[in-house]
Every structure is written in structure tokens, then in C-alpha cells.
């Protein structure tokens, strides 16, 4: 069974068909889900979905796109919300001047607040990083020097140096639909070198659908296209990738409880 370690079940795209989407995912072997916060101020809707389903957890955080409007959110506020039993991570937070237009200063401030919250709670920081490899590696290294915290680089799209920096800090790397795109040969080469015990799988649904669904809305059942490709890249059976990536998820997100095999 697989875990979708990053998706957005609260988005309006799923408002009419969330039950059917989750049913299709479970039929495809995706048994647990981490729905990701992009605005702290919208956290109640994230929390409500996680509370509704026993196999759904959530995070609390601010996507860099919204850093200007949530620059005033403190680490203390994030920490207080993270005390909820279904909150197992901080974020997604990060750096992105390609898709987002929030000020650079606000993105840095917001990311540092999230690093502080992750450090003080021990919860993993889910990182969004787009075309800011050098700045991200430098900031994470600085923040780890103040006290280590777990990190997950989601939908990895960076280069070899950023991958090595993340791994060197004890972090994990998550792969989704981007890995399947024909133009991303460099990403597939990087994935080949990432140890199996540092890999997670995700969809980022409803965004970034994998081939052959690239032009369609994404959903967690499509994780199997990424897993099949990544298993071939790593030279392991897909069943082993399922086992290892699921073990990695519960090791990293240790606040989550894996399902009882006995039911």
C-alpha cells in the first residue's frame, strides 16, 4: 500500500467528488493521505477534512505565494495549531519567485518562522522550492545550525546540489508527476542516486498530474504512474518501493499512526 504524502483535499476541485476520489485511490492501493496547508488562516477547512477521515492527516503552514498576506503569522501561532492530533507536519513553506509573486523578504521571513516552528515541535517541515536551489540550501543550512529539524522537499524539481544538501541535512525527497514528464531527464538521474530510505511519493493533486494524464486534473490514484516509473529508475519491484516509501513516511511523520494490519 502507498501513501500520498502531499495533496490538497480541501481544494474546490474535490468539493463535489472527494469521496469518489478517495475510493479510487484506495482501489489503486493508496491507503493514506497527507493534505497540505497553503494558508494558515484557512487551516480550519484543512483540519475539518483530516478530522473526517481516519486515514487523512494534515499540515499547517503558508505557501510562499501567500507570504505577503501571512507575514504576520508567528511560529507560536503555527505551533499552537500544530498541537492538534491530526497535524503531523509544518508547511508547505518555501521559496518561489517563478510561480509566485510575493516579496522575497516576506518569503524569507515566513520560511524562517516555519523552520522555527518545525524545530520547536519536532514536526517535519514540508518545503516548496522552485528555481531557488542556492538560496534554499543556504537558508536550510543556516537554520539547521540553530537546531536541527526534519525536512521533506516536496515535488522535487531542483538540481543535484540541492538534493545533496537536503540529504546531508538528514532530509527526505518526495517525487510526483513531474518525474514522469519527458523533459525531466535530469530529475530522473537525480532520483536514481537518492537512497531508497529517503524517498516519499506524492501527487500534489489536483495539480501536476503525471503522464499519461498530464492535461487532466490530478488525483491520488494517479500516484501509481509515478511509483511504476520510480521503481524502474531504482531497479526494484514496485511492491518494494511501496513498502520502503511507506516506511519512510511513517518514520518521518512519526506523529502519524500506521494502520493496524490486524484491522
LUMDO-48777 format. One record per residue: residue number from 1; residue in one letter; chain; y, x negated, z of N, C-alpha, C, CB in turn. Coordinates in steps of 0.05 Angstrom, whole numbers, plus 5000, padded with zeros to 4 digits. Glycine has a CB too. Layout:
% LUMDO-48777
ATOM_seq_type_mol_n_north_n_east_n_up_ca_north_ca_east_ca_up_c_north_c_east_c_up_cb_north_cb_east_cb_up
ATOM_NUM_A_A_Y_X_Z_Y_X_Z_Y_X_Z_Y_X_Z
...
END
This chain:
% LUMDO-48777
ATOM_seq_type_mol_n_north_n_east_n_up_ca_north_ca_east_ca_up_c_north_c_east_c_up_cb_north_cb_east_cb_up
ATOM_1_X_A_4976_4983_5000_5000_5000_5000_5025_4982_5000_5000_5019_5025
ATOM_2_X_A_5046_4992_4987_5071_4977_4984_5093_4989_5001_5079_4976_4955
ATOM_3_X_A_5113_4973_5007_5137_4982_5020_5161_4978_5001_5142_4967_5047
ATOM_4_X_A_5177_4999_4997_5202_4997_4982_5223_4989_5002_5210_5023_4967
ATOM_5_X_A_5231_4963_5002_5248_4952_5023_5277_4956_5018_5243_4923_5025
ATOM_6_X_A_5284_4970_4996_5313_4975_4991_5316_4997_4970_5327_4949_4980
ATOM_7_X_A_5326_5020_4980_5333_5042_4962_5354_5059_4976_5308_5059_4954
ATOM_8_X_A_5363_5080_4962_5385_5096_4973_5378_5126_4971_5412_5091_4957
ATOM_9_X_A_5362_5134_4990_5352_5162_4990_5374_5182_4996_5330_5165_5010
ATOM_10_X_A_5397_5173_5007_5418_5192_5013_5436_5198_4989_5435_5181_5036
ATOM_11_X_A_5433_5183_4967_5450_5188_4944_5445_5216_4932_5444_5166_4922
ATOM_12_X_A_5466_5226_4920_5465_5253_4909_5443_5255_4887_5492_5261_4897
ATOM_13_X_A_5436_5233_4875_5415_5233_4854_5389_5246_4865_5410_5205_4844
ATOM_14_X_A_5384_5243_4891_5359_5253_4903_5362_5279_4918_5348_5232_4922
ATOM_15_X_A_5386_5290_4917_5391_5314_4934_5373_5337_4927_5420_5323_4931
ATOM_16_X_A_5366_5340_4901_5351_5363_4892_5321_5358_4891_5360_5372_4865
ATOM_17_X_A_5313_5332_4891_5284_5326_4886_5273_5305_4905_5280_5318_4858
ATOM_18_X_A_5285_5301_4928_5277_5280_4946_5247_5282_4954_5294_5279_4971
ATOM_19_X_A_5238_5306_4960_5210_5310_4968_5192_5302_4945_5205_5339_4976
ATOM_20_X_A_5198_5310_4921_5181_5304_4898_5181_5274_4892_5190_5319_4873
ATOM_21_X_A_5205_5261_4895_5207_5232_4891_5189_5217_4911_5236_5223_4894
ATOM_22_X_A_5190_5225_4936_5174_5211_4956_5144_5217_4952_5182_5221_4984
ATOM_23_X_A_5137_5241_4943_5109_5247_4937_5099_5230_4914_5106_5277_4931
ATOM_24_X_A_5115_5227_4893_5107_5210_4871_5104_5181_4879_5127_5211_4847
ATOM_25_X_A_5121_5172_4897_5119_5144_4907_5093_5140_4922_5143_5138_4925
ATOM_26_X_A_5087_5159_4940_5063_5155_4956_5038_5157_4938_5061_5177_4978
ATOM_27_X_A_5039_5174_4918_5017_5175_4899_5013_5148_4884_5021_5198_4879
ATOM_28_X_A_5035_5134_4881_5035_5108_4867_5028_5085_4886_5061_5102_4853
ATOM_29_X_A_5024_5091_4912_5017_5070_4931_5040_5059_4946_5003_5049_4917
ATOM_30_X_A_5063_5072_4945_5087_5062_4960_5088_5080_4985_5114_5064_4943
ATOM_31_X_A_5083_5068_5008_5078_5085_5032_5100_5084_5053_5053_5075_5045
ATOM_32_X_A_5120_5067_5050_5142_5065_5069_5167_5057_5055_5135_5045_5092
ATOM_33_X_A_5190_5064_5067_5216_5062_5053_5238_5054_5072_5223_5088_5039
ATOM_34_X_A_5256_5036_5063_5279_5029_5078_5304_5038_5062_5280_4998_5083
ATOM_35_X_A_5317_5059_5072_5341_5069_5058_5365_5055_5069_5343_5100_5061
ATOM_36_X_A_5382_5046_5051_5403_5026_5057_5431_5039_5058_5403_5004_5036
ATOM_37_X_A_5445_5031_5079_5473_5040_5083_5492_5024_5065_5481_5037_5112
ATOM_38_X_A_5512_5037_5054_5533_5023_5039_5560_5028_5051_5533_5032_5010
ATOM_39_X_A_5562_5047_5070_5587_5053_5084_5580_5059_5113_5604_5076_5071
ATOM_40_X_A_5591_5045_5132_5586_5051_5160_5596_5080_5166_5600_5031_5178
ATOM_41_X_A_5618_5088_5155_5630_5114_5160_5612_5137_5151_5657_5117_5147
ATOM_42_X_A_5594_5131_5132_5575_5151_5122_5547_5149_5136_5571_5148_5092
ATOM_43_X_A_5546_5133_5157_5520_5129_5169_5505_5154_5178_5524_5111_5193
ATOM_44_X_A_5519_5175_5188_5504_5199_5197_5485_5211_5175_5523_5220_5205
ATOM_45_X_A_5493_5210_5150_5475_5221_5129_5451_5203_5124_5491_5224_5103
ATOM_46_X_A_5455_5177_5127_5432_5158_5126_5413_5163_5149_5442_5129_5126
ATOM_47_X_A_5424_5165_5173_5408_5169_5197_5392_5195_5195_5426_5169_5222
ATOM_48_X_A_5404_5216_5185_5391_5242_5183_5366_5241_5166_5410_5263_5172
ATOM_49_X_A_5367_5226_5144_5344_5223_5126_5322_5207_5140_5352_5210_5100
ATOM_50_X_A_5330_5185_5153_5310_5169_5167_5296_5185_5189_5323_5144_5178
ATOM_51_X_A_5312_5202_5203_5300_5218_5224_5282_5239_5214_5323_5231_5240
ATOM_52_X_A_5286_5248_5189_5270_5270_5178_5242_5261_5170_5284_5281_5153
ATOM_53_X_A_5239_5236_5162_5213_5226_5151_5202_5204_5168_5217_5217_5122
ATOM_54_X_A_5177_5206_5177_5166_5185_5195_5162_5158_5181_5140_5194_5205
ATOM_55_X_A_5161_5158_5155_5156_5132_5141_5182_5122_5127_5135_5136_5120
ATOM_56_X_A_5205_5131_5136_5231_5122_5126_5247_5110_5149_5246_5145_5112
ATOM_57_X_A_5256_5085_5145_5275_5073_5163_5302_5069_5149_5264_5045_5174
ATOM_58_X_A_5322_5059_5164_5348_5056_5152_5362_5031_5163_5365_5081_5157
ATOM_59_X_A_5385_5025_5150_5403_5003_5159_5430_5015_5165_5404_4980_5138
ATOM_60_X_A_5448_4999_5175_5476_5007_5178_5494_4984_5169_5483_5015_5208
ATOM_61_X_A_5512_4990_5150_5529_4968_5140_5548_4977_5118_5512_4946_5130
ATOM_62_X_A_5562_4958_5107_5583_4962_5087_5578_4945_5063_5611_4957_5099
ATOM_63_X_A_5573_4958_5040_5572_4944_5014_5598_4930_5009_5564_4963_4991
ATOM_64_X_A_5598_4906_4997_5624_4892_4992_5644_4908_4975_5619_4866_4978
ATOM_65_X_A_5634_4927_4959_5652_4943_4943_5671_4959_4960_5635_4962_4925
ATOM_66_X_A_5663_4965_4985_5679_4982_5003_5691_4966_5026_5662_5005_5014
ATOM_67_X_A_5693_4940_5022_5703_4922_5044_5732_4929_5051_5700_4893_5036
ATOM_68_X_A_5748_4935_5032_5776_4941_5038_5778_4965_5057_5792_4946_5013
ATOM_69_X_A_5763_4986_5051_5765_5010_5067_5751_5009_5094_5755_5034_5052
ATOM_70_X_A_5733_4989_5097_5718_4987_5123_5723_4959_5135_5689_4992_5118
ATOM_71_X_A_5745_4947_5129_5751_4921_5141_5755_4923_5171_5776_4909_5128
ATOM_72_X_A_5762_4947_5180_5767_4951_5209_5742_4956_5225_5786_4974_5213
ATOM_73_X_A_5719_4959_5212_5693_4963_5226_5685_4937_5240_5671_4973_5207
ATOM_74_X_A_5681_4939_5266_5675_4915_5282_5645_4911_5284_5688_4917_5309
ATOM_75_X_A_5638_4886_5292_5610_4881_5298_5600_4899_5321_5606_4851_5305
ATOM_76_X_A_5617_4903_5340_5609_4920_5363_5602_4949_5353_5632_4922_5384
ATOM_77_X_A_5618_4959_5334_5612_4986_5324_5585_4986_5309_5634_4996_5306
ATOM_78_X_A_5580_4966_5293_5555_4964_5279_5532_4962_5298_5555_4940_5259
ATOM_79_X_A_5535_4946_5319_5514_4942_5339_5507_4967_5353_5522_4920_5359
ATOM_80_X_A_5528_4983_5360_5523_5008_5374_5507_5027_5357_5550_5021_5382
ATOM_81_X_A_5513_5029_5331_5498_5047_5313_5470_5036_5309_5512_5050_5286
ATOM_82_X_A_5467_5010_5309_5440_4998_5304_5421_5002_5327_5444_4969_5299
ATOM_83_X_A_5431_5012_5350_5413_5017_5373_5394_5041_5367_5429_5023_5398
ATOM_84_X_A_5400_5057_5347_5383_5080_5340_5355_5070_5333_5395_5096_5317
ATOM_85_X_A_5334_5083_5342_5307_5073_5337_5299_5071_5308_5287_5091_5351
ATOM_86_X_A_5311_5086_5290_5304_5084_5262_5320_5063_5247_5308_5111_5249
ATOM_87_X_A_5340_5051_5259_5356_5030_5247_5341_5003_5251_5385_5028_5258
ATOM_88_X_A_5333_4991_5229_5317_4966_5232_5331_4942_5218_5290_4970_5220
ATOM_89_X_A_5355_4946_5207_5369_4924_5195_5399_4929_5193_5358_4920_5167
ATOM_90_X_A_5413_4908_5187_5442_4908_5184_5449_4905_5154_5456_4886_5202
ATOM_91_X_A_5468_4920_5144_5476_4917_5116_5471_4942_5100_5461_4893_5104
ATOM_92_X_A_5475_4941_5074_5477_4916_5059_5506_4907_5059_5467_4920_5031
ATOM_93_X_A_5510_4881_5062_5536_4869_5062_5534_4844_5045_5546_4863_5091
ATOM_94_X_A_5557_4835_5035_5556_4810_5019_5581_4804_5004_5534_4812_5000
ATOM_95_X_A_5578_4792_4980_5600_4783_4964_5595_4792_4935_5604_4752_4966
ATOM_96_X_A_5615_4804_4922_5611_4813_4895_5639_4819_4883_5594_4839_4894
ATOM_97_X_A_5647_4801_4865_5672_4806_4850_5667_4813_4821_5690_4781_4852
ATOM_98_X_A_5641_4817_4815_5634_4824_4787_5633_4855_4784_5607_4812_4780
ATOM_99_X_A_5619_4868_4802_5617_4897_4801_5638_4910_4819_5589_4906_4808
ATOM_100_X_A_5645_4897_4841_5664_4908_4860_5692_4897_4856_5654_4903_4888
ATOM_101_X_A_5712_4911_4867_5740_4901_4865_5754_4900_4891_5755_4919_4845
ATOM_102_X_A_5739_4900_4913_5751_4896_4940_5762_4868_4942_5731_4902_4963
ATOM_103_X_A_5782_4864_4958_5795_4838_4960_5775_4818_4972_5820_4839_4978
ATOM_104_X_A_5778_4793_4963_5760_4772_4972_5762_4768_5002_5766_4745_4957
ATOM_105_X_A_5786_4769_5013_5789_4765_5042_5775_4787_5057_5819_4765_5049
ATOM_106_X_A_5777_4812_5048_5763_4833_5062_5733_4830_5060_5771_4861_5050
ATOM_107_X_A_5723_4822_5037_5694_4817_5035_5684_4796_5054_5686_4809_5006
ATOM_108_X_A_5699_4774_5056_5691_4753_5075_5692_4763_5104_5710_4729_5072
ATOM_109_X_A_5713_4777_5111_5715_4787_5139_5692_4806_5145_5742_4801_5143
ATOM_110_X_A_5686_4824_5127_5666_4844_5131_5638_4831_5133_5666_4865_5109
ATOM_111_X_A_5633_4812_5116_5608_4798_5116_5604_4782_5142_5605_4779_5092
ATOM_112_X_A_5625_4769_5152_5623_4755_5177_5618_4774_5200_5649_4739_5182
ATOM_113_X_A_5630_4797_5200_5625_4817_5221_5595_4825_5221_5643_4841_5218
ATOM_114_X_A_5584_4828_5197_5556_4836_5195_5538_4813_5204_5549_4844_5166
ATOM_115_X_A_5545_4788_5197_5530_4765_5207_5530_4765_5238_5542_4739_5197
ATOM_116_X_A_5552_4771_5250_5554_4772_5279_5537_4793_5290_5584_4776_5287
ATOM_117_X_A_5537_4817_5277_5520_4839_5287_5491_4832_5284_5526_4865_5271
ATOM_118_X_A_5483_4819_5263_5455_4811_5259_5447_4790_5280_5450_4800_5231
ATOM_119_X_A_5465_4771_5285_5459_4750_5305_5455_4762_5332_5482_4730_5305
ATOM_120_X_A_5472_4781_5340_5472_4792_5367_5450_4812_5371_5498_4805_5373
ATOM_121_X_A_5441_4826_5350_5419_4845_5352_5392_4833_5346_5424_4869_5334
ATOM_122_X_A_5391_4812_5331_5366_4801_5321_5355_4816_5297_5346_4801_5343
ATOM_123_X_A_5370_4836_5287_5360_4851_5264_5367_4836_5238_5373_4880_5264
ATOM_124_X_A_5350_4839_5218_5356_4825_5192_5381_4835_5179_5332_4828_5174
ATOM_125_X_A_5395_4816_5167_5419_4823_5151_5410_4825_5121_5441_4801_5154
ATOM_126_X_A_5414_4849_5110_5407_4853_5082_5432_4846_5065_5399_4883_5076
ATOM_127_X_A_5429_4826_5047_5451_4814_5034_5452_4822_5004_5449_4784_5036
ATOM_128_X_A_5476_4830_4996_5483_4836_4968_5499_4812_4958_5498_4864_4965
ATOM_129_X_A_5489_4798_4938_5504_4775_4928_5503_4775_4897_5492_4749_4939
ATOM_130_X_A_5526_4777_4885_5527_4777_4855_5546_4756_4846_5535_4805_4845
ATOM_131_X_A_5536_4735_4833_5551_4714_4820_5570_4700_4839_5567_4726_4797
ATOM_132_X_A_5561_4698_4864_5577_4683_4884_5558_4664_4899_5592_4703_4903
ATOM_133_X_A_5541_4651_4885_5520_4634_4897_5531_4613_4916_5504_4620_4876
ATOM_134_X_A_5550_4598_4907_5561_4576_4923_5574_4586_4948_5580_4559_4907
ATOM_135_X_A_5591_4606_4945_5606_4618_4968_5586_4630_4988_5626_4638_4959
ATOM_136_X_A_5565_4644_4978_5546_4657_4995_5530_4636_5011_5527_4675_4979
ATOM_137_X_A_5520_4616_4997_5505_4595_5011_5522_4581_5032_5495_4574_4990
ATOM_138_X_A_5547_4576_5026_5565_4562_5045_5569_4580_5069_5591_4555_5032
ATOM_139_X_A_5575_4606_5065_5581_4623_5087_5556_4627_5105_5591_4650_5077
ATOM_140_X_A_5533_4632_5093_5509_4635_5109_5502_4610_5125_5485_4643_5091
ATOM_141_X_A_5506_4587_5113_5501_4562_5128_5520_4560_5151_5504_4538_5109
ATOM_142_X_A_5545_4566_5147_5565_4565_5169_5557_4585_5191_5593_4572_5159
ATOM_143_X_A_5550_4609_5183_5544_4629_5204_5518_4623_5219_5541_4657_5190
ATOM_144_X_A_5499_4611_5205_5474_4603_5219_5479_4581_5238_5453_4595_5198
ATOM_145_X_A_5499_4564_5232_5506_4542_5251_5517_4553_5277_5526_4523_5238
ATOM_146_X_A_5527_4578_5277_5538_4591_5301_5515_4604_5316_5559_4611_5294
ATOM_147_X_A_5492_4607_5304_5469_4620_5316_5453_4634_5295_5478_4640_5338
ATOM_148_X_A_5428_4629_5293_5411_4638_5271_5407_4669_5273_5384_4624_5271
ATOM_149_X_A_5402_4681_5250_5394_4709_5248_5377_4712_5223_5420_4727_5247
ATOM_150_X_A_5360_4733_5222_5343_4737_5199_5359_4747_5175_5320_4758_5206
ATOM_151_X_A_5351_4739_5151_5366_4748_5127_5346_4755_5105_5385_4725_5118
ATOM_152_X_A_5354_4775_5089_5340_4783_5066_5360_4785_5043_5325_4810_5070
ATOM_153_X_A_5355_4769_5022_5371_4770_4998_5359_4792_4979_5372_4742_4983
ATOM_154_X_A_5374_4814_4977_5363_4837_4962_5369_4834_4932_5374_4863_4973
ATOM_155_X_A_5351_4846_4916_5354_4846_4886_5364_4819_4876_5374_4868_4878
ATOM_156_X_A_5349_4798_4883_5358_4771_4878_5365_4766_4849_5337_4751_4887
ATOM_157_X_A_5390_4757_4844_5399_4751_4817_5413_4724_4816_5418_4772_4808
ATOM_158_X_A_5410_4708_4837_5423_4682_4838_5407_4660_4825_5429_4675_4866
ATOM_159_X_A_5417_4636_4829_5404_4612_4817_5385_4599_4837_5424_4593_4807
ATOM_160_X_A_5374_4576_4827_5354_4561_4843_5367_4551_4869_5343_4538_4827
ATOM_161_X_A_5391_4542_4869_5404_4530_4892_5407_4552_4914_5431_4518_4885
ATOM_162_X_A_5415_4576_4907_5418_4597_4927_5391_4605_4938_5432_4621_4915
ATOM_163_X_A_5371_4606_4921_5344_4613_4931_5335_4592_4951_5324_4614_4908
ATOM_164_X_A_5339_4567_4946_5331_4546_4964_5347_4546_4990_5334_4519_4951
ATOM_165_X_A_5373_4553_4988_5390_4555_5012_5380_4577_5030_5419_4560_5005
ATOM_166_X_A_5373_4600_5018_5363_4623_5034_5337_4616_5047_5360_4648_5015
ATOM_167_X_A_5319_4605_5031_5293_4597_5042_5296_4576_5064_5274_4587_5020
ATOM_168_X_A_5314_4558_5060_5319_4537_5080_5329_4548_5106_5338_4517_5070
ATOM_169_X_A_5342_4571_5106_5352_4584_5130_5331_4603_5142_5378_4599_5124
ATOM_170_X_A_5307_4602_5131_5286_4620_5141_5286_4647_5129_5287_4621_5170
ATOM_171_X_A_5302_4651_5108_5306_4678_5097_5284_4686_5077_5332_4679_5083
ATOM_172_X_A_5286_4711_5069_5267_4724_5051_5282_4732_5026_5253_4748_5064
ATOM_173_X_A_5267_4736_5004_5279_4744_4978_5264_4768_4968_5277_4721_4957
ATOM_174_X_A_5280_4789_4960_5268_4814_4951_5272_4817_4921_5280_4838_4966
ATOM_175_X_A_5251_4826_4907_5252_4830_4878_5248_4859_4871_5230_4813_4865
ATOM_176_X_A_5264_4867_4850_5262_4894_4840_5263_4894_4810_5284_4911_4851
ATOM_177_X_A_5274_4915_4798_5274_4919_4769_5286_4897_4753_5287_4944_4763
ATOM_178_X_A_5306_4883_4764_5319_4861_4750_5298_4840_4740_5339_4847_4767
ATOM_179_X_A_5277_4836_4755_5257_4816_4748_5244_4822_4722_5237_4814_4770
ATOM_180_X_A_5242_4848_4715_5227_4856_4691_5244_4855_4665_5217_4884_4695
ATOM_181_X_A_5270_4850_4667_5287_4851_4643_5282_4826_4626_5316_4853_4651
ATOM_182_X_A_5279_4830_4601_5272_4808_4583_5290_4784_4585_5272_4818_4554
ATOM_183_X_A_5316_4789_4590_5335_4767_4590_5334_4750_4616_5363_4777_4587
ATOM_184_X_A_5319_4759_4636_5319_4745_4662_5296_4725_4665_5317_4766_4684
ATOM_185_X_A_5292_4708_4645_5271_4688_4646_5275_4669_4669_5269_4673_4619
ATOM_186_X_A_5301_4661_4674_5306_4643_4696_5298_4654_4723_5336_4635_4696
ATOM_187_X_A_5303_4681_4726_5295_4693_4751_5264_4693_4755_5305_4722_4752
ATOM_188_X_A_5250_4696_4734_5221_4695_4736_5211_4668_4743_5208_4705_4709
ATOM_189_X_A_5224_4647_4733_5217_4620_4740_5223_4614_4770_5232_4599_4723
ATOM_190_X_A_5245_4624_4779_5251_4621_4808_5231_4636_4825_5280_4632_4814
ATOM_191_X_A_5224_4660_4817_5204_4676_4832_5177_4661_4833_5200_4703_4819
ATOM_192_X_A_5171_4646_4812_5145_4631_4813_5145_4611_4835_5141_4617_4786
ATOM_193_X_A_5168_4601_4843_5169_4580_4864_5174_4591_4892_5191_4561_4857
ATOM_194_X_A_5179_4616_4895_5184_4627_4922_5157_4632_4935_5201_4654_4920
ATOM_195_X_A_5154_4622_4960_5128_4626_4973_5121_4655_4977_5128_4611_5000
ATOM_196_X_A_5095_4661_4976_5087_4689_4979_5094_4701_5006_5057_4691_4975
ATOM_197_X_A_5096_4684_5026_5103_4694_5053_5133_4699_5057_5092_4676_5074
ATOM_198_X_A_5149_4696_5035_5178_4701_5037_5187_4723_5017_5193_4676_5032
ATOM_199_X_A_5168_4738_5005_5175_4757_4984_5172_4785_4994_5157_4752_4960
ATOM_200_X_A_5192_4802_4987_5191_4830_4991_5195_4844_4964_5211_4840_5012
ATOM_201_X_A_5188_4870_4963_5192_4886_4938_5211_4909_4944_5165_4896_4928
ATOM_202_X_A_5225_4917_4923_5245_4939_4926_5249_4952_4899_5272_4928_4937
ATOM_203_X_A_5264_4974_4900_5272_4987_4875_5302_4988_4872_5261_5015_4873
ATOM_204_X_A_5317_4990_4894_5346_4996_4893_5351_5023_4880_5361_4974_4878
ATOM_205_X_A_5331_5041_4881_5334_5067_4869_5357_5082_4882_5308_5084_4872
ATOM_206_X_A_5373_5096_4865_5368_5104_4837_5378_5084_4816_5381_5130_4832
ATOM_207_X_A_5386_5060_4824_5396_5040_4805_5374_5021_4797_5420_5025_4817
ATOM_208_X_A_5380_5005_4777_5364_4982_4768_5334_4989_4763_5365_4961_4789
ATOM_209_X_A_5330_5010_4748_5302_5017_4741_5289_4995_4724_5301_5044_4725
ATOM_210_X_A_5264_4989_4730_5250_4967_4715_5243_4976_4687_5225_4958_4730
ATOM_211_X_A_5236_4956_4670_5223_4963_4645_5196_4976_4652_5220_4938_4627
ATOM_212_X_A_5187_4996_4638_5198_5008_4613_5217_5032_4618_5176_5016_4595
ATOM_213_X_A_5228_5034_4642_5245_5057_4649_5274_5049_4652_5235_5070_4675
ATOM_214_X_A_5282_5028_4639_5308_5015_4645_5331_5034_4641_5312_4991_4627
ATOM_215_X_A_5330_5053_4623_5352_5071_4618_5349_5098_4633_5353_5077_4588
ATOM_216_X_A_5330_5099_4651_5326_5124_4666_5334_5120_4695_5296_5132_4665
ATOM_217_X_A_5339_5141_4710_5344_5138_4739_5319_5126_4752_5350_5166_4752
ATOM_218_X_A_5324_5107_4770_5303_5093_4783_5292_5111_4806_5312_5066_4794
ATOM_219_X_A_5267_5106_4813_5255_5119_4837_5233_5101_4848_5243_5147_4829
ATOM_220_X_A_5226_5104_4873_5208_5085_4886_5180_5082_4873_5204_5093_4915
ATOM_221_X_A_5171_5102_4860_5145_5099_4846_5145_5077_4825_5137_5125_4833
ATOM_222_X_A_5169_5071_4814_5172_5051_4794_5169_5023_4805_5198_5053_4780
ATOM_223_X_A_5168_5020_4831_5163_4993_4843_5138_4980_4832_5160_4996_4874
ATOM_224_X_A_5118_4997_4824_5093_4985_4814_5097_4969_4788_5073_5007_4809
ATOM_225_X_A_5117_4975_4772_5122_4958_4749_5131_4930_4757_5143_4971_4730
ATOM_226_X_A_5148_4929_4777_5156_4902_4787_5133_4888_4800_5179_4905_4807
ATOM_227_X_A_5117_4902_4816_5095_4889_4830_5075_4878_4811_5082_4909_4850
ATOM_228_X_A_5069_4893_4789_5049_4883_4770_5059_4858_4757_5044_4905_4749
ATOM_229_X_A_5084_4857_4749_5095_4832_4737_5096_4809_4757_5123_4838_4726
ATOM_230_X_A_5105_4815_4781_5108_4793_4800_5080_4782_4808_5122_4803_4826
ATOM_231_X_A_5060_4799_4809_5033_4789_4814_5024_4770_4792_5013_4813_4817
ATOM_232_X_A_5030_4777_4767_5023_4759_4745_5038_4732_4747_5028_4772_4718
ATOM_233_X_A_5064_4734_4754_5080_4710_4757_5068_4691_4779_5109_4717_4764
ATOM_234_X_A_5060_4704_4801_5050_4688_4823_5020_4681_4820_5053_4704_4849
ATOM_235_X_A_5007_4692_4800_4979_4686_4795_4960_4697_4817_4975_4657_4793
ATOM_236_X_A_4967_4721_4827_4950_4733_4848_4944_4762_4840_4964_4732_4876
ATOM_237_X_A_4922_4773_4850_4917_4802_4845_4940_4819_4856_4890_4810_4856
ATOM_238_X_A_4945_4841_4844_4966_4859_4854_4960_4868_4883_4970_4883_4836
ATOM_239_X_A_4934_4872_4889_4927_4880_4916_4935_4859_4937_4897_4885_4917
ATOM_240_X_A_4933_4834_4929_4942_4813_4948_4972_4813_4951_4932_4785_4939
ATOM_241_X_A_4986_4817_4930_5015_4819_4932_5023_4843_4949_5028_4822_4904
ATOM_242_X_A_5009_4865_4947_5015_4888_4964_5011_4881_4993_4996_4912_4956
ATOM_243_X_A_4989_4868_4999_4983_4861_5027_5004_4841_5038_4955_4849_5029
ATOM_244_X_A_5010_4820_5022_5027_4799_5032_5056_4810_5035_5027_4775_5014
ATOM_245_X_A_5066_4824_5015_5094_4834_5016_5097_4854_5038_5102_4846_4989
ATOM_246_X_A_5077_4870_5043_5078_4890_5065_5078_4876_5092_5055_4910_5063
ATOM_247_X_A_5061_4856_5095_5061_4839_5119_5088_4827_5124_5039_4818_5118
ATOM_248_X_A_5100_4816_5102_5126_4804_5104_5147_4824_5113_5134_4792_5077
ATOM_249_X_A_5146_4848_5103_5165_4869_5111_5164_4873_5141_5160_4895_5095
ATOM_250_X_A_5140_4877_5151_5138_4884_5180_5143_4860_5198_5111_4896_5186
ATOM_251_X_A_5139_4836_5187_5146_4812_5202_5177_4809_5204_5134_4787_5190
ATOM_252_X_A_5190_4813_5181_5219_4810_5180_5233_4833_5195_5229_4809_5151
ATOM_253_X_A_5225_4858_5188_5237_4881_5201_5219_4889_5225_5240_4905_5181
ATOM_254_X_A_5219_4873_5245_5199_4875_5266_5204_4900_5284_5199_4851_5283
ATOM_255_X_A_5227_4912_5282_5233_4937_5297_5217_4960_5286_5263_4943_5297
ATOM_256_X_A_5208_4959_5260_5193_4980_5248_5164_4977_5257_5195_4978_5217
ATOM_257_X_A_5150_5000_5259_5122_5000_5267_5105_5006_5242_5117_5021_5289
ATOM_258_X_A_5086_4988_5235_5069_4994_5213_5051_5019_5219_5051_4970_5206
ATOM_259_X_A_5043_5033_5198_5026_5056_5203_5000_5049_5215_5021_5071_5177
ATOM_260_X_A_4989_5067_5232_4963_5062_5245_4941_5067_5225_4960_5081_5269
ATOM_261_X_A_4924_5047_5219_4903_5050_5199_4884_5073_5207_4887_5024_5196
ATOM_262_X_A_4882_5078_5232_4863_5099_5241_4876_5127_5238_4856_5095_5271
ATOM_263_X_A_4902_5127_5230_4915_5153_5226_4927_5164_5251_4895_5173_5215
END
